[in-house]
Every structure is written in structure tokens, then in C-alpha cells.
């Protein structure tokens, strides 16, 4: 037996070593494996009966405990010491311990028989006690322990059959283990290693005399599903424990005492789960097909029927050879082998595609073409977080015509399908396959939501929608995250990064081919136009480099750059080149110290980023010369790189350099800005004036190098008042000539500034021959902007095909237009899109309209004017705001305290919502000041008899004028009215009582004569000092001023004092300036008229806002005291300044920053109504300017 096992183990190992698993996967699929292992599981029925029949109650109880722990308590954290589900759930161990304990109790209680011949005896915990006694404490296994190895043909054939079944079972177990561990299917290499190790360990087992082979055990796979423990460390620790049990004999013998019913009950769930896992493999096949149903049904039936008949009729097999008869008996009586063999024959002889047979998904580990493998990865690469999404959740991108056509007829019976009968959905990125059940025949039809196209010779084909999405992402310049965020917002499930990257690699070739073909066509067109216009003079090329990372100075370290050569005649890209310093795949391989797999490496540059421009430029010029068969004689570019010398070296002939006007203008400006620290007079506006003069000089002297040289040198002389070298553009000959762009309209006089400016402009003038042609690289700058729109500088795309795709898309768009996508669709074998065609036409029309609009001279003038106005407004705001942003501002003394505030406006008083409940009131005070003491309050409801009146203890002295009017005086802390003492309350008590009295009339409106100017302000000021103010605001909604009311009602009266109105209307007098009498008189006057009080009302909140504004303005006005004292400005002017939000330091700041113009601009700033902020009086403005000049 040992020899047969060793030989069978060698065959097992050979299958793994030779890689025959890959061959098996081409012919052995789910339809073979499922019947084979199902019959094996069914065959275990007898074994399970043997274990369970001694005591079915204990077996059922143990099984029930396992099910409760594994299923019902799956989400419950069991409160046991040192136990958490994160460490793994030992479900079977718990069930065995509980069942074992029950058997122990029954044993010692005498409930179980002690007869060894009774089946129930094996329920006892001591039925194997003699085994423990016979087993030595230590045993060390060694080869040949049970004698020499012998070979037996019959036994070998039995082991050979077991080997074949073991290989099939192991393959299924590998897939099952991966699925239960939530891992991708194992690759072929891993399965081959596993089969090889099983065979090797079987040979070791034969040498040590174990008597059985080594293979995967399906019940262990079931335990992974129950315990959710799939760590290799756990199984390694278990292996060590088993070795210890084998060496320490008595320890291992303890497990022999586990009662049979406990073992049987605990194994039911694990073996049942194994059978369920095997059945689940049928999801990989189209089980609705008749062929597949026949394969499964026939193989299962014959696997049960034939072995049973052969066992009952063993004498029927007589071939004349005993060994062969034994072989036939073993094969024909083995249900799993016979049934599996029938399934294998039927599956491989009946017509069916690999997809229908489930081989496409089954053979994931097979070595396939890149296209097929990537397609399978795309199909199966679904984020774990998205697995719970069903077809009813969210929205989907669907080709309606495709869906409508598919729903027309069921494949099984031809009847119409209905979308609501969808059973499930398989998502592949943005595409889906809907499995829809037919109402008539129940046939399950798979309906895709997107068309497919083939990317290689093998595989099911990629979905159009995913490839188009990769193209769309490239075209619009977004990435995987932005794409998924967009679609998640509208409820569409996204696509995984791996799947999108696969599709992005697919469109690489079509995009690059389209771009390069457009460049070839552009070279032909450029060559033709050049020969027609300037024969024998060569090509004029515009060139510049674009980096994918922002940088300046020493930080030019972009990992990639794109050089672009554009024809001066066509304005199209003739060629482009990409330099990349990194490759993601190479970096990863280097990180883990392995050799990188074959790939499309994007690393082609090992030097500094700055050196990219010269190298790429020379290379592009050489390519253009080779393709056009014409020399490149003129190179139009900036002056930042050594491209010219490199190009001359590579091309082997002279090149003429034309400087780019735009870059040259910026260089002049940069040089002037560097002088700002030395010469403060060089403001931004003046530097822009010099740049404008430079542009005018180049434009007016196009193709005239000498004239340009003189014009550039004349600029400095002109601004210093020397007009000898000026041309006819200079108007200095006019008597009243002033410099519009220079300070005060006068020329510069600083000798040091003259020297510095002369150096700059003489240096530029020395290169007039490069500037005179008026070369421009605006086309290249425009192309660089397209690059940046598709490959944003914030993201690194250069380590994969992504940057090449985006640059190719930009180049194709520049040369062909927006409809370049149509060409890419054709090359990528994608279905055409009418919507894409319409949108490309729309964008092309819009672009033409935009170019026409931007080229209109009037539009250009308007844009310049708007730009000037915008700059002027910005400068004005910055003057007001002061220093609000500066380098290291928080570490210096620079602050924004000197900022000039915007114009402030006094808040308006707003009307109250309702004036139905009016209370008339009046105050008598100690003076006319806002902070005076209130000496008497009186109030009365307009339409009710309710009244309130009290005198208040004064806290301040009463002015003589107030006493003369009111008759109230104070002496020794006693208040007198017309010489008689009166009873008083404290201020807080009086206001609290007044507020409480008002509560019975809330919400009410307080009415008084001249309330807006006097009573309301003083009442609110006094109340705000006490806690009852909040309650007062709840009781009172606002005030009514009767002064403007009576002016409207009685416009012909000589004056509108209250006593005058009362005398004219009521024809009698009353005692004025007593609060009680004043209130009663006002009640009488209001009772004689009927009018809407709302338009004469105002709310408490608006009055509070106005009072706060007045208080701030009063404080600000005091800052102008020095100017008022010296009669520079009047009190009224100071009041206007303060109420506009100005203080004295603001006027000083404006003068310090901009001189006389600063003060003028500040005082003349327009309000909302067009009036000046302060004044336009020239006398006042001049006095202010003179005052600050003297300081």
C-alpha cells in the first residue's frame, strides 16, 4: 500500500510540475466539477449516519448550536473573555465543547448504556478510554516504520482514481477558498504549486506509512465560510498543534474520546456548506440552457444509478483478468468518479460556447492574450463597496435602441420581455447585463445595456460605454475620481480605477495614431504653402516647451514636458514630443527589487527638466526636415533656452532666430520691475507704459531692424524730455503737450533712473534683428493651454499612458478640430454617435464665432478699455484697503489699519408692521443732551383710560434752561415742581414700572411730538442701561412721530409746536412742558383726526442702528479737531467726512500713498446717488492738500 501511495503521489506531483492544470481548465469546468463533488458529498451520507445514529438527539443539538452561532448570531459580539469576532469565531469548537459536555453529563448520570456492542455506547465520553491507556506518551514517526514499501496494482489503480478526483476537488476548493476569503480567483501558477505540494506530501505520507494521501479537505473550506477566518497564520498554528498531538501520543488520543454524535452533529453544517458551495458554481454557467441541464441531470442520475447496480451485481463483471476486474469494480462503483466522467464526456461533446459552459470565468488563471485578460479583469473588477447595489438602485447609462430590441422577444419562447422582471444585474463599469425572466416560459435572458467591440482575437469584447468613457475623460481633462464623483451625484454607479485604466490603455493607440496622422498632414500642408510663398527659403517653425508641473527659478523640476513645433504658415502642430522622467511600473518593480514586467514604458528622460526643451526642440526639427524634405531655416521662440545651439548642432546648418514679441515684452517688464525697489517712481502703471511703447516700436518697425533699434533707444530719451530721436509719433512739439502716463504730466529728471533705463533698452535694441520680423508664438501658447486643460498641472499623468493620451487628444483637437473624436471612434472600432457629431459641429461653430469676435478691432478696443477700467477700480480699492496681503505680513509691522473704508451710509428708519395699538407718552429731561436724565414720564393709551405717570430721582444737575421750561428743580437730593417737592422713584424702578405697565397693552406703538429727534432717542438711551430693556422691546414694536403727522394734517399753521397746534385746533390753552398735560393734550389732538400712522412710524431696531451710526460718527468727527481748530475745514465738512466713514488718518494715508491725487480721488469718490463722498469744492480740497504738505 505504501509503494502504491508513493507512486500515486508522484503522479499527483507531476501534474502540478508540468502545468497540466491549465490544460485541465480548458476541458474541465463547473459542469464537470459540480456533479463530481456533489456525488462525493452525497456519498458521505453513510459516514454521517455512522456518526449520528448512536444518539440523534445529541447530534441534532450540536448541529443546532453550530447553526445558531454561525447564522443567527452572525452579527452578535459574544461577551466572552479574550474573545472577539475580529479575532475569529471558533463556532465548531464551541459546538463540540458544548456537545462533549452534554455527553459527559449523560455518561456520569448513567443515562447511557455501558454495553460496547450497543450503538449508543459511542455516545459515552469514556468509550475510547482504553485507547488513551494503550497510547505511549511520545511517538516519533520515521520512514519504514511499518516495514518496506510494497507495490500492488489494484491498490495503485485505486490511488490513481483518487488522484484524479483529488485534483478536480482541489481545483474546486481553491476557487471556493478564494471566494469565501473575498479574494480574486487564484492564478494558474498558484494552483500548479498547490497540486505539486499535495503530491509531494502524499509521497512523504507514503514513506512514513500514513496510509492516506494529502489533499484539500472540503469541510475545512466550509469552516472558513462559517468562522470567517482565512488567515494563513491560523492554519500554520493549527498545523503545529497537530504535529504536537502526533508526537505527544496521549494528547492526540484525547481527541479519540470525542463522542460520535458530537462529531457527526458538528460536521453536518460544514459538509452542508461544502455542498452549497459546489452548487453555487453553477452560476458560472448558463443553467437555463438545455445542454447544461442535461449534463448535470444525466451525470447525477447515472452517478447514483450505475454504481448502485454494479454493487448489487458484482458477478456481472468478468473480463478474464482479476486485476482488470478489480479496476472496473473500483471505477464503476465510485459514484463521484463515474458521474464526473459522464459529465466530462457530455460537456466536451455537446455543442456549447466557453461562456455557456462557464469556462471563461473558470479559466481566469490561464495564460491569455493581454486584451482578453484585461477584459476579464474589467468585467470582474467591481469595488467591494458597490456589491450591495441592486438594479433598482440609482440610475444607469443605457443604449435605448439596444435595450428596446433585446426586450422584443424571449430567446426561449419569443414573447415580449418586461423590464420589471429583472432578476439581477451584472455590472461591468458603466455597462450592465440585466438577467430578465420571461413571464411565459421562465427562461432567463441576459440583456446588455451597451454594445461591445473586440480589442483582440480572443475574449468576449469590451463594452463601448467604458471605452467611450475613457475617451471622454481624456478629452475633458478629468480623472477617475472626478468621473465617479460626477456620476455618483446623479446616482449612477461608477467604474473601478483598474477597469478605467484598462480602457485608457486600449484607446492609447487610436489617439496617438490620429494625432500623428494629423501632424503628417500638417507637414504636407505647411511645406506646400511655404514653397508657394517663399520658394527655396525653407520652413519657419514656432517652438516652445510646456511642463506639466508649475515652477520658477530653481524649482523647475517637472517630471515631464511636452515640446511643440507649429508651422508659421498653417498654425498647425507639425510634431510634438514628450519627455518623461518616471514610469509607474518601473518604479514599483524597483521598490520591491524585481524585474519589471514587459510594458509600454513611458520613461525616456534621465537628465534635468530644464534640459528637456533644447533636446526636444532639436529632435522635432530633425523629424520635420526628414518628413518634409525641406530645411528648417527659421525658428521662432522665446529667449529662455539653449534650443538654437542644440538645433544647429543636430541639423548641421545655420538657423535664423526670431524672438517672440510676447516673451520679449514680458522680459522688458520683468527687468523694469526689478528696478522698483531702487526707483519708487516706477509704479505698475508706468512699467506698463514702457511695455506699451516697446510694442508700438516693434509693430511700427516690422522688418526694419535699424529703425527698430533707433525707436527702442528713443523711448528712454522721450520720457526724459529729449525728443531729438523721436519719430513723427511724438507730439512734444505742441505747446500744451503733457505726458499722459507720467506723474503730473512731466518728464522724468532722475539721472540714476536714466542710466538704468538706458542699459535695459540698449540691451534690447542690440537684438533688434531678432525682434524686427515680429515673430509670435501665440499659437504655441494656445496649444499649451489646450494641453493644460486636458492634463492639469495639479496631477501627475506622466508615469503611465495617460499623459500621452491627453497630449495626443490636444494635438488632434488643434489640427483637426473638435470632430477629431470621430476619427478616434473609427480607429477604436466603436459604434458611431450622432450626438457626438452634432456636439462637435456645435463646438466648432462656437469656436469660429469666438475667433471672429476676438479679431474684431472694435472688440479689441473695448476689451482694452474694460481692462483699463478694471485695473483702475482695483487700484482704487487697494488704495482704500491699504496693505491687506504681503509676503511675511504677519511677521512684520505691516498691517491693514491704514486701509480706507468704503463709503458708509446712515441707516434709514423702517416702518412698523402695525399701528393699531397706540400709547401716547412724553418725557421731561434735565437737559437737551442725549445722555441727560429723564425727570418725568407720562403715558396714556389713545383709546383707553389707562394712564401712567411718575417723577424720577435725578442723577445729574438740572440745567437752568431746562428748569425754566419744565419748572423742575433739584436741591439736596429732592425734586421740586414749581417749588413744591414731589414723590420720586429711582431710575431703574421707574423704567421697570413703565415697562410693566406697557405689558398690558403689548404690542403697542409709542407716540410723541418730535419723537424721532428727541423722546425716542433719550428713552432708548436710558433704557439700554437696565435689564428691563429686553422686556421693553417685547412690549413695544416702535414709535410714531406726530410732528410730521401734524405738518401733513395742518400745513397752514404758523408753526407746529404742540401748544400752538392745540390752541389753533381746540381754541384753548394748557399747561405745556408738564408730561401729564402734554400727553393729555396730544391725546385730544390725535382723537380729532383720522390718519394712517404707519408712514410716520419707525421701529426700535432701526432707531438703534441709527443711534449707533451717529455715535460712531461723533467719535470719528473728533479726530478732525486739529483741522477744525486751524480752520482748514469747517465743523460741517468734518461731520460729512465722519459720516462717510473717514477719520483723519485715512486722509493722511491717501496723501502719503498717492499725494495730491490720493486726496482728490478720496474726497471726490462717488456715492450711490452720484454726489461726491465729501465735497467737490476746490477751495476745501486745496486747503487740505496744503495742510498735509506742511506736515
Buried (B, 14 or more C-beta within 10 A) or exposed (E): BBBBBBBBBBBBBEBBBEBBBBEBBEEBBBBBBBBBBBBBBBBBEEEBEBBBBBBEEBBBBBBBBBBBBBEEBEEEEEEEEEBEBEEBBBBBEBBBBBBBEBBBEBBEEEEBBEEEEEEBBBBBBBBBEEBBEEBEEEBEEEEEEEEEBEEBEBBBBBBBBBBBBBBBBBBBBBBBBBBBBEEEBBEBEBBBBBBBBBBBBBBBBBBBBBEEBBBBBBBBBBBBBBBBBBEEEBEEEEEEEEEEBEBBBBBBBBEEBBBBBBBBBBBBBBBBBBBEBBEEBBEBBBBBBEBBEBBBEBBBEBBBEBBEEBEEEEEEBEEEEEEBBBBBBBBBBBBBBBBBBBBBBBBBEBEBEBBBBBBBBBBBBBEBEBBBBBBBBBBBBBBEEEEEBEBEEEEBBBBEEBBEEBBEBBBBEEBEBEEEBBEEBBBBBBBBBBBBBBEEBEBBBBBBBBBBBBBBEBBBBBBBBBBBBBBBBBBEBBBBEBBBEEBEEEEBBBBBBBBBBBBBBBBBBBBBBBBBBBBBBBBBBBBEBBBEEBEEBBBBBBBBBBBBBEEEEEEBEBBBBBBBBBBBBBBBBBBBBBBBBBBBBBEEBEEEEEEEEEBEEBBEBEEEBBBBBBBBBBBBBBBBBEBBEBBBBBBBBBBEBBBBEBBBEBBEEEBBBBBBBBBBBEBBBEBBEEBBEEBEEBBEBBBBBBBEBBBEBBEBBEEEBEBBBBBBBBBBBBBBEBBEBBBEEBEEEEEEEEBEEBBEEEBBEEEEBBEBBBEBBEEBBEBBBBBBBBBBBEBBBEBBEBBBBBBBBEBBBBBBBBBBBBBBBBBBBBBBBBBBBBBBBEBBBBBEBEEBBEBBEEBEEEEEEEEEEEEEEEEEEEEEEEEEEEEEEEBBEBBBBBBEEEEEEEEEEBEEEBBBEEBBEEBEBBBBEBBEBBBBBBBBBBBEEBEBBBBBBBBBBBEEEEBBBBBBBBEEEBBEEBBEBBBBBBEEEEBBBEEEEBEBBEBBBBBBBBBBBBEEBBBBBBBBBBBBEBBBBBBBBBBEEBEBBEBBBEBBBBBBBBBBBBEEBBEEBEEBBBBBBBBEBEEEEBEBBBBBBBBBBBBBBBEEEEEEBBEBBBBBBBBBBBBEBBEBBEEBBEBBEEBBEEEBBEEEBBBBBBBBBBBBEBBBBBBEBBBBBBBBBBBEBEEEEEEBBBBEEEEBBEBBBEBBEEE
